[in-house]
């Protein structure tokens, strides 16, 4: 994406435009599910892909309606 800022009749627009990417997440969550003899183990990895430090809370729920949060986090 390009963002340009300049006056309405400004002829020289040198240095008025910056280019940046949009849509890339700073926080990435990957995970896997393992089932064995009636137990389900969910492993989630939360990774900060940003150059800045960040505090993030990861909530995991037992169903798609998010009615009950899984304990132990």
C-alpha positions, 0 to 999 in steps of 0.5 A: 500500500502507498500513502501520499500526503501533499498539498492540493496544488503542490507540483513537487511530490518528492518524499511525500509517499511512503510504502508499507505492507498491510495485512501481515499479522504481528502475532501468529498462533499455530497449534496442533491437536492430539487425541489418545484414549479419550484425552485431547491435548491442544498445543498452541504456540503464540509467536510475536513477529513484530519488531516491538515487544507485545503483551498478548493474552491467548484465550482457548475455548472448548467449542466454536461458540466460545461459551466455556474457556479452557482451564489451565492457561 
